[in-house]
Amino acid sequence: MTQTLTRFLYGGDYNPNQWPEDTWTKDIKVFKQADLNSATINIFSWALLEPEEGKYDFSKLDKIIAELSEVNFDIVLGTSTAAMPAWMFKKYPDVARVDYQGRRHVFGQRHNFCPNSKNYQRLAGELVEKLAERYSNNPHIVVWHVNNEYGGNCYCENCQNAFREWLKNKYQTLDNLNHAWNMNVWSHTIYHWDEIVVPNELGDAWGPEGTETIVAGMSIDYLRFQSESLQNLFKLEKRIIKKYDPETPVTTNFHSLPNKMIDYQKWAKDQDIISYDSYPTYDAPAYKPAFLYDLMRSLKHQPFILMESAPSQVNWQPYSPLKRPGQMVATELQAVAHGADTVQFFQLKQAVGGSEKFHSAVIAHSQRTDTRVFKELTALGKKLKKAGPTILGSKTNAKVGIIFDWSNFWSYEFVDGISQDMNYVESILDYYRKFYERNILTDIISVDDDFSKYDLLVAPVLYMVKPGLGEKINDYVKQGGNFVTTYMSGMVNETDNVYLGGYPGPLKDVTGIWVEESDAVVPGHKTTVSLNGQTYNAGFICDLIHSGDAKVLAKYANEFYAGTPAITENEYGQGKTWYVGTRLDHQGLTQLFNHIVLSTGVKSLVGDSHKLEVTKRVTQDGKKLYFVLNMSNEERELPTEFNNYPNLLTGELAQVKMRAWDVQVLVK
């Protein structure tokens, strides 16, 4: 049986191989001074561990594992397979990826391995075998960290041949494939399997990767195939580790906003615990990282590992400002509020060279402990040491679910025509923000999740409706569920062929409407909607809706379709469905959700938002932990219902005045 974390981890990525051995002991003393209790090591050490094929040197890794173990640090042990050594490219050129433009890469960077290279698979497997056999009995290793931030696609001959086999397995016959991809368009009919080529910029795709293609069905299948190919690499390493260590959790760190090329929902079942690297941009509103944390928590409906974050400055933004005083603590505890059972940084010691040398760290280039950042890290360490045991393993029980689906992510952004501004994540965030601002707990779920757990389901731009999903949504609403969907929904099947008979296809019955046309609102043009006697701006798409039996809640106020339905509400069985036919502005969508929240009875954690972020986790023994976060540079007042609650972080009663970037964890 796979174990779970036994203590709240506070640490991060440490690269002692970049430093003289006589500095390690001093580094560890500094880490302990900040109350760190864990280190992630061996992420990018392949070239040192295996300087030439079959010749291994674990001497440095043995020493650092021994030093960390001696001081009772928990160790997250990497497998080092994310960045290949130079000898591998020289000896086996097929390990290198071919990019979207058809160019084979050479040694350098990272994320540059072909997932279908037999040589890469063999060499990675041999390294992991050595690591797992050598270190599996060390009780201080609490997590195995496979590879690092998987992502990126390959378009080489290895992948092309593997893709053909994948398609044979999926479609069985070329007739089925030609029908699924509608290949009579532009004389694309395939008569032999070896006529199928990868959809890169030299073939049926063009423009930025993942945005433009002739045959969307093929390009979506290729993204599914590539995601599965990388997933198979993860599973390969995990199988080897489990042979030697069946109990310690195995994971890989998910990343990005979110990573478009990896279907995290498909990967989640193979992760013993979800881990995530969080780097919000300096200008990101607080609800964006909150959404991603909720997504990570919802992948397995359990707490996750915050594997990486920045103590202050990052190195990769066009402009990388410092985190303001208090901001680091608040952003780390925001992740904890939404389900993280760790706080971990990249990096523990700032590198002297390379592209990440100006990325902030626990030990900065000054190598001093009297800096602002180190003092804040130490203060956070003390708080986590006090509160961590109570927070560890506590759960979030949400009654609102927002559907986020990777096949929709891919297919929606492949749409040609209508508008060039198809952005799946931004469309989802429009709706997530409505619950975030109301302090309503929200899960970010897949189409395969159990819908019955939720009082309200929201599925913005549910463009692709796979077989069975329409019936699943209909049954959910019939049984008393509440459902919201929008423009660009119910339009295509799983291979991106349009449902005939009017949009939204399989959702016509549950919505009680059909859409005749969809108008693209061109830049600079304003469309308005009349809702509850007020006029609100709308844009992007305006559906021309036939309301049927559905009640009309809002109408267009201008254009040739003025007076026609823009938003509808339909009773279906024991439940209700709302259809939003345009992209309302923030004020208009807020007004609409005032009505929907009231109608569904979904409860906020506080009566008034007070411009604070409030979330809740519940411990195994029933304690309610209310995380109250001031994610701003201004002072705010605590909601009155929390007065006199004890603050888990300080052991004192709640403070009524919350300073900029202040956080309280209040216990009931």
C-alpha positions in Angstrom: 0.0 0.0 0.0 1.3 3.5 -0.9 2.1 5.6 2.1 1.0 9.2 2.5 3.1 12.1 3.8 3.7 11.9 7.6 4.5 15.5 8.1 4.0 18.8 6.4 7.0 19.3 4.1 8.8 22.7 4.1 11.8 22.8 1.7 12.6 22.7 -1.9 15.1 22.0 -4.7 18.7 21.7 -3.6 21.5 21.1 -6.1 24.6 20.3 -4.0 26.3 18.8 -7.1 26.8 22.5 -8.2 28.8 23.2 -5.0 31.9 22.0 -3.2 31.2 19.2 -0.7 32.7 21.2 2.2 29.8 23.8 1.8 27.0 21.2 2.3 27.0 21.1 6.1 26.9 24.8 6.4 24.0 25.0 3.8 22.0 22.4 5.8 22.5 24.4 9.1 21.0 27.5 7.3 18.1 25.4 6.1 17.4 24.2 9.6 17.6 27.8 10.9 14.6 28.6 8.7 12.8 25.4 10.0 13.1 23.6 6.7 12.6 19.9 7.0 12.9 18.6 3.4 15.0 18.8 0.3 14.3 17.8 -3.3 17.5 16.5 -4.8 19.0 14.8 -7.9 16.6 16.4 -10.5 19.3 17.2 -13.1 22.2 15.0 -12.3 22.3 12.4 -15.1 25.6 13.6 -16.6 27.3 13.2 -13.2 25.6 9.9 -12.3 26.4 8.3 -15.7 29.4 10.1 -17.3 29.4 7.5 -20.1 27.0 4.7 -21.0 26.9 2.0 -18.4 29.5 3.7 -16.1 27.9 5.0 -12.9 29.2 7.2 -10.1 26.9 7.6 -7.1 29.5 8.9 -4.7 28.3 12.5 -4.4 24.6 11.4 -4.3 25.5 8.9 -1.5 27.1 11.6 0.5 24.3 14.2 0.3 21.7 11.6 1.0 23.7 10.6 4.1 24.1 14.2 5.3 20.4 15.0 4.9 19.3 11.7 6.5 21.6 12.3 9.5 19.8 15.6 10.3 16.4 13.9 9.8 15.5 15.7 6.6 12.8 14.2 4.4 14.1 13.7 0.9 12.2 14.0 -2.4 14.5 12.0 -4.7 14.5 12.8 -8.4 15.3 10.3 -11.1 17.4 12.8 -13.2 15.8 11.7 -16.5 14.6 15.2 -17.6 17.9 16.4 -19.1 20.1 14.1 -21.1 24.0 14.1 -21.1 25.9 15.1 -24.2 27.2 11.6 -24.9 23.7 10.3 -25.4 23.0 12.7 -28.3 26.4 11.9 -29.9 25.9 8.1 -29.6 22.1 7.9 -30.2 20.8 10.9 -32.3 17.3 9.5 -32.3 16.9 10.4 -28.6 16.6 14.1 -29.7 13.2 15.5 -30.6 12.1 16.8 -34.0 10.2 20.0 -33.4 7.0 21.4 -34.9 9.0 23.0 -37.8 10.5 19.6 -38.6 14.0 20.3 -37.2 15.9 17.7 -35.2 17.4 19.2 -32.1 20.9 18.8 -30.8 22.4 18.6 -27.3 21.3 21.4 -25.1 18.3 22.8 -23.0 16.0 20.2 -21.5 12.5 18.7 -22.4 14.4 17.6 -25.6 13.9 13.8 -25.5 11.8 11.8 -27.9 9.2 9.8 -25.9 9.2 7.1 -28.5 12.9 6.7 -28.8 13.7 3.1 -27.8 17.2 4.2 -26.9 16.0 6.9 -24.5 13.5 4.5 -22.9 16.2 1.9 -22.4 18.8 4.3 -21.0 16.3 6.1 -18.7 15.1 2.7 -17.4 18.6 1.5 -16.7 19.4 4.7 -14.7 16.2 4.5 -12.7 16.9 0.8 -12.0 20.2 1.7 -10.5 18.7 4.5 -8.4 15.8 2.5 -7.1 17.9 -0.5 -6.2 20.4 1.6 -4.4 18.2 3.9 -2.3 14.8 2.2 -1.9 15.5 1.2 1.7 16.3 4.7 2.9 13.4 5.7 5.2 14.1 9.4 4.8 13.1 9.2 1.1 9.4 10.2 1.4 8.6 10.8 -2.3 10.1 9.6 -5.6 10.2 12.5 -8.2 10.1 11.2 -11.8 11.7 13.3 -14.5 10.7 17.0 -14.3 7.9 19.1 -15.7 7.0 16.8 -18.6 5.9 18.7 -21.7 6.5 19.4 -25.4 5.8 17.3 -28.5 8.0 15.4 -30.9 7.4 15.0 -34.6 10.1 12.6 -35.6 10.0 9.3 -37.6 9.9 7.3 -34.3 6.8 9.2 -33.3 5.2 9.0 -36.7 5.5 5.2 -36.8 4.2 4.9 -33.2 1.3 7.2 -34.1 0.3 4.9 -37.0 0.2 1.9 -34.6 -1.7 4.0 -32.0 -4.3 4.8 -34.7 -4.6 1.2 -35.9 -5.4 0.2 -32.3 -7.9 3.0 -31.9 -9.7 2.9 -35.3 -9.0 -0.7 -36.5 -9.7 0.1 -40.1 -8.8 3.0 -42.5 -12.5 3.3 -43.3 -13.2 4.1 -39.7 -10.3 6.6 -39.6 -11.3 8.4 -42.8 -14.9 8.7 -41.5 -13.7 9.9 -38.0 -11.5 12.6 -39.5 -13.8 13.4 -42.4 -11.0 13.0 -44.8 -12.9 13.6 -48.0 -12.2 17.3 -47.4 -9.4 18.5 -49.6 -8.8 15.0 -51.0 -7.2 13.8 -47.8 -8.5 10.2 -48.0 -6.0 7.7 -46.6 -5.6 4.3 -48.4 -2.5 2.9 -46.6 -1.5 3.4 -43.0 2.0 4.6 -44.1 0.4 7.6 -45.8 -0.3 9.1 -42.4 2.2 11.8 -41.5 2.6 13.8 -38.3 0.6 17.0 -38.3 3.4 19.5 -38.0 4.1 22.8 -39.8 5.3 20.9 -42.9 2.0 19.0 -43.2 -1.5 19.9 -42.2 -0.8 22.3 -39.4 0.4 25.9 -39.5 0.8 28.9 -37.2 1.7 28.5 -33.6 1.7 24.9 -32.4 -1.8 23.7 -31.2 -3.7 26.6 -32.9 -4.1 26.0 -36.6 -4.7 22.8 -38.6 -6.5 21.5 -41.6 -7.7 18.2 -40.1 -8.6 18.9 -36.5 -9.5 15.3 -35.8 -5.9 14.2 -36.7 -4.2 17.0 -34.7 -6.3 16.3 -31.6 -5.5 12.6 -31.8 -1.9 13.5 -32.2 -2.0 15.5 -29.0 -3.7 12.6 -27.2 -1.0 10.3 -28.6 1.8 12.5 -27.5 0.4 13.0 -24.0 0.0 9.2 -23.7 3.6 8.7 -25.0 5.0 10.9 -22.3 2.7 9.2 -19.7 4.1 5.9 -20.7 7.6 7.1 -19.9 6.4 8.1 -16.5 4.8 4.7 -16.0 8.0 3.0 -17.1 10.0 4.7 -14.4 7.3 4.2 -11.8 7.1 0.4 -12.5 10.8 0.1 -11.9 10.7 2.1 -8.7 7.7 0.2 -7.3 9.6 -3.1 -7.9 12.1 -2.0 -5.3 9.9 0.3 -3.2 6.2 -0.5 -3.3 5.2 1.9 -0.5 6.8 5.3 -1.1 4.7 7.7 -3.2 5.8 8.3 -6.8 4.9 11.5 -8.6 6.0 14.0 -11.3 5.6 17.8 -11.1 2.8 19.2 -13.2 3.3 22.8 -14.2 2.2 25.8 -16.4 -1.1 27.6 -16.9 -2.1 24.7 -17.2 0.2 22.7 -19.5 -1.8 22.4 -22.7 0.2 19.5 -24.1 -0.3 17.1 -21.1 -3.7 15.8 -20.2 -3.3 16.0 -16.4 -6.7 14.3 -15.8 -5.6 11.2 -17.7 -2.2 11.3 -15.9 -3.7 11.7 -12.4 -4.7 8.0 -12.0 -1.0 7.1 -12.3 0.2 9.6 -9.7 0.3 8.4 -6.1 0.0 12.1 -5.2 -0.3 15.2 -7.4 2.5 17.6 -7.3 2.6 21.1 -8.9 5.1 23.9 -9.7 3.4 27.3 -9.1 4.8 30.5 -10.6 2.1 33.1 -11.0 3.2 36.0 -13.2 3.7 39.3 -11.4 0.5 40.8 -12.9 -1.8 37.7 -12.3 -4.9 38.5 -10.3 -5.2 36.2 -7.2 -8.0 34.1 -8.6 -5.8 32.7 -11.3 -3.4 30.8 -9.1 -6.3 29.8 -6.9 -8.0 28.2 -9.9 -4.9 26.2 -10.7 -4.6 25.0 -7.0 -8.2 23.9 -7.1 -7.5 22.1 -10.4 -4.6 20.2 -8.8 -6.6 19.3 -5.7 -9.5 18.1 -7.9 -7.4 15.8 -10.0 -7.5 13.2 -7.3 -9.8 14.9 -4.8 -7.1 14.9 -2.2 -4.3 17.2 -1.0 -1.4 17.8 -3.3 2.3 18.7 -3.1 3.4 22.2 -3.9 6.7 21.0 -5.4 8.1 24.4 -6.6 7.5 28.1 -6.0 9.6 31.2 -5.8 10.9 32.8 -2.5 10.9 36.1 -4.3 12.0 36.9 -7.8 11.8 34.5 -10.8 14.2 34.5 -13.7 12.0 34.0 -16.8 9.4 36.8 -17.0 10.0 39.8 -19.3 9.9 41.8 -16.0 10.6 39.9 -12.8 9.8 42.2 -9.8 10.5 41.2 -6.2 7.7 39.9 -4.1 6.6 42.7 -1.8 7.0 42.3 2.0 4.6 39.7 3.2 3.6 38.6 -0.4 5.7 35.4 -0.3 4.0 34.1 2.8 0.6 34.9 1.5 1.2 33.3 -1.9 2.5 30.1 -0.3 -0.3 29.9 2.2 -2.8 30.5 -0.7 -1.6 27.2 -2.1 -2.1 25.5 1.3 -5.6 27.0 1.6 -6.6 25.4 -1.7 -5.2 21.9 -0.8 -1.4 21.9 -0.7 0.2 19.8 2.1 3.7 21.2 1.5 5.5 24.4 0.8 8.6 23.9 -1.4 10.8 26.3 -3.3 12.9 26.4 -6.3 15.6 26.9 -5.2 17.2 26.3 -1.8 20.6 27.8 -2.9 21.0 30.3 -5.7 23.2 29.1 -8.6 26.3 31.0 -9.6 25.8 30.3 -13.3 23.2 29.2 -15.9 19.9 30.7 -16.9 18.4 30.4 -13.4 21.2 32.1 -11.5 19.0 35.1 -10.8 16.0 33.0 -9.7 15.6 33.7 -5.9 16.5 31.2 -3.3 16.5 30.5 0.5 20.3 31.0 0.4 20.9 34.0 -1.9 24.1 35.1 -3.6 24.9 37.2 -0.5 24.8 33.9 1.5 23.6 35.9 4.5 20.7 35.2 6.9 19.9 38.8 7.9 18.1 39.5 4.6 14.4 40.4 4.3 13.6 37.3 2.3 15.4 34.9 4.7 13.6 36.5 7.7 10.2 36.0 6.0 11.2 32.4 5.1 12.1 31.8 8.8 8.8 33.3 10.0 6.9 31.1 7.6 8.8 28.0 8.8 7.8 28.7 12.4 4.2 29.1 11.4 4.2 25.8 9.4 5.9 24.0 12.2 3.1 25.0 14.5 0.1 24.6 12.1 1.4 21.9 9.7 0.4 18.9 11.8 -3.2 20.1 12.0 -3.4 21.1 8.3 -1.8 17.9 7.0 -4.4 15.6 5.2 -7.4 18.0 5.7 -9.9 18.0 2.8 -12.0 20.5 0.8 -15.6 19.7 0.4 -17.0 21.7 -2.6 -20.6 21.7 -3.9 -19.7 23.6 -7.1 -17.9 21.9 -9.9 -16.5 23.6 -13.0 -15.8 21.2 -15.9 -12.3 21.5 -17.4 -11.5 19.0 -20.2 -8.2 18.7 -22.1 -9.9 17.4 -25.3 -12.0 20.6 -25.2 -8.8 22.6 -24.5 -7.3 21.2 -27.7 -10.3 21.2 -29.9 -11.6 24.6 -29.0 -8.3 26.3 -29.8 -8.1 24.5 -33.1 -11.4 26.2 -34.3 -10.9 27.9 -37.6 -13.3 30.7 -38.5 -15.7 32.6 -36.2 -13.0 34.3 -34.1 -9.2 34.1 -33.7 -9.6 34.8 -30.0 -10.5 31.3 -28.8 -8.9 31.0 -25.3 -10.2 28.0 -23.3 -8.5 28.9 -20.0 -9.6 32.5 -20.0 -13.2 31.4 -20.8 -13.1 29.0 -17.8 -11.7 31.8 -15.6 -14.6 34.1 -16.4 -16.8 31.7 -14.5 -14.4 30.5 -11.8 -13.9 34.1 -10.8 -17.7 34.4 -9.9 -17.3 31.7 -7.2 -13.8 32.9 -6.0 -15.2 36.4 -5.4 -18.1 35.0 -3.5 -15.9 32.7 -1.4 -17.7 29.6 -2.6 -15.6 26.4 -2.6 -15.2 25.1 -6.1 -13.7 21.9 -7.6 -12.3 21.9 -11.2 -13.4 18.5 -12.5 -13.2 16.3 -15.5 -16.1 15.0 -17.7 -15.5 11.6 -16.1 -16.1 12.8 -12.5 -19.1 12.0 -10.4 -21.5 14.9 -11.1 -24.0 13.9 -8.4 -21.6 15.2 -5.7 -22.3 18.8 -6.8 -25.3 21.1 -6.4 -24.2 23.2 -9.4 -22.1 22.3 -12.4 -20.7 24.9 -14.8 -19.3 23.9 -18.2 -18.2 27.0 -20.1 -17.4 26.5 -23.9 -18.1 22.8 -23.7 -17.3 22.7 -27.4 -16.6 18.9 -27.7 -19.2 16.6 -26.2 -17.9 13.1 -26.3 -20.3 10.0 -26.6 -22.3 9.6 -23.4 -21.5 13.0 -22.0 -24.8 14.6 -23.2 -26.8 11.8 -21.6 -24.8 12.1 -18.4 -25.5 15.9 -18.2 -29.2 15.3 -19.0 -29.5 12.7 -16.2 -27.7 14.9 -13.7 -30.2 17.8 -14.3 -33.2 15.4 -14.4 -32.3 14.2 -10.9 -32.2 17.8 -9.6 -28.8 19.1 -10.5 -28.2 22.6 -11.8 -26.1 23.2 -14.9 -24.7 26.3 -16.6 -23.2 26.2 -20.1 -22.4 28.8 -22.8 -21.8 29.8 -26.4 -19.6 27.4 -28.4 -20.9 24.4 -26.5 -22.3 21.0 -27.8 -20.9 21.7 -31.3 -18.7 18.7 -32.1 -18.1 15.0 -31.3 -14.8 13.5 -30.0 -13.2 13.7 -33.5 -14.3 17.3 -34.1 -17.1 16.6 -36.5 -20.2 18.9 -36.1 -23.4 17.6 -34.6 -26.1 18.2 -37.2 -29.6 19.5 -36.3 -28.6 22.8 -34.6 -26.3 23.7 -31.7 -25.8 22.9 -28.9 -26.2 19.3 -30.3 -26.6 16.8 -27.5 -27.4 19.6 -25.0 -30.4 21.0 -26.9 -32.9 19.1 -24.7 -31.4 20.0 -21.4 -31.0 23.7 -22.4 -34.4 23.9 -24.1 -33.0 26.0 -26.9 -31.3 25.8 -30.3 -28.7 28.2 -31.8 -29.1 29.2 -35.5 -26.0 31.3 -35.9 -23.0 32.7 -33.9 -21.9 36.2 -34.6 -18.2 37.2 -34.0 -18.0 40.5 -32.4 -15.1 42.3 -34.1 -12.5 44.3 -32.1 -13.7 47.8 -31.2 -17.4 46.9 -31.7 -19.7 46.8 -28.6 -22.7 44.5 -28.2 -25.0 45.1 -25.3 -27.4 42.9 -23.3 -30.4 43.8 -21.2 -30.6 41.9 -18.0 -32.9 42.8 -15.1 -33.5 46.2 -16.5 -29.8 47.0 -16.7 -27.6 47.1 -19.8 -24.3 45.3 -19.8 -21.5 45.0 -22.4 -20.9 41.8 -24.2 -18.5 40.6 -26.8 -16.5 37.9 -28.5 -19.5 35.7 -29.6 -23.2 36.4 -29.8 -25.4 33.3 -30.3 -28.7 33.8 -32.2 -30.9 31.7 -29.9 -34.4 30.1 -30.5 -35.6 29.8 -26.9 -38.2 27.1 -27.4 -39.6 26.2 -23.9 -36.8 28.0 -22.1 -37.4 31.2 -20.1 -35.6 34.2 -21.5 -33.6 36.0 -18.8 -31.7 38.5 -21.0 -32.0 39.9 -24.5 -29.6 41.6 -26.9 -30.1 45.4 -26.9 -28.5 46.3 -30.2 -27.4 44.8 -33.6 -30.0 43.2 -36.0 -30.7 40.6 -33.3 -31.8 43.2 -30.7 -34.7 41.8 -28.7 -33.7 38.2 -29.2 -32.6 35.9 -26.3 -29.1 36.2 -25.0 -29.4 34.2 -21.8 -32.0 31.5 -21.0 -33.1 29.4 -18.1 -34.8 26.0 -18.6 -36.5 23.6 -16.1 -35.6 20.0 -17.0 -36.8 17.2 -14.8 -36.1 18.2 -11.2 -33.3 20.6 -12.1 -32.4 23.7 -14.1 -30.1 24.7 -16.9 -28.8 28.1 -17.8 -27.5 28.9 -21.3 -25.3 32.0 -21.7 -25.1 32.9 -25.4 -22.4 35.6 -25.2 -19.4 36.6 -23.3 -20.8 39.1 -20.7 -18.6 41.7 -19.1 -17.6 41.2 -15.4 -20.5 43.3 -14.1 -23.1 41.5 -16.3 -21.8 38.0 -15.3 -21.8 39.1 -11.7 -25.5 40.1 -12.0 -26.4 36.8 -13.7 -24.7 34.7 -11.0 -26.4 36.7 -8.2 -29.5 35.1 -9.7 -28.0 31.6 -10.2 -26.4 31.3 -6.8 -29.7 32.4 -5.1 -31.7 30.0 -7.3 -29.5 27.0 -6.5 -28.9 27.7 -2.8 -25.1 27.3 -3.1 -23.6 28.8 0.1 -20.7 31.2 0.5 -18.3 30.8 3.4 -19.0 34.3 4.5 -21.9 36.6 4.1 -19.8 39.4 2.7 -16.6 38.9 0.8 -14.9 41.9 2.5 -12.5 41.7 -0.5 -10.7 38.9 1.3 -10.1 35.4 0.0 -11.7 32.8 2.3 -11.4 29.0 1.8 -12.0 26.1 4.1 -10.4 22.7 4.8 -11.8 20.1 7.2 -9.5 17.8 9.3 -10.1 14.1 9.8 -11.4 14.8 13.3 -13.9 17.4 12.0 -12.1 20.7 12.8 -13.0 23.4 10.3 -9.9 25.4 9.2 -10.9 28.8 7.6 -8.0 30.3 5.6 -8.6 34.1 5.4 -6.1 35.8 3.0 -5.6 39.4 2.2 -4.1 39.1 -1.3 -3.5 42.8 -1.7 -1.3 45.7 -0.7 -4.1 47.3 1.3 -5.4 46.8 4.9 -8.7 44.9 5.1 -11.1 44.1 7.9 -11.8 40.5 9.0 -15.5 39.4 8.5 -17.3 39.8 11.8 -18.3 36.1 11.9 -14.7 35.2 12.5 -14.1 37.4 15.5 -12.8 35.5 18.5 -11.8 32.5 16.4 -8.3 31.2 17.4 -5.6 31.6 14.8 -3.8 28.3 14.2 -0.7 30.1 12.9 -0.1 32.2 16.0 -2.0 30.5 18.8 -3.8 33.8 19.5 -7.3 35.1 18.7 -8.1 36.4 15.3 -6.9 39.9 14.4 -9.7 42.2 13.2 -7.4 44.3 11.1 -5.6 42.4 8.4 -2.4 44.1 7.1 -1.4 43.8 3.4 -0.6 40.2 2.5 -1.7 39.0 5.9 -3.1 35.4 6.4 -5.0 33.9 9.3 -6.0 30.2 9.6 -9.0 30.3 12.0 -10.2 27.2 13.7 -13.8 26.2 14.6 
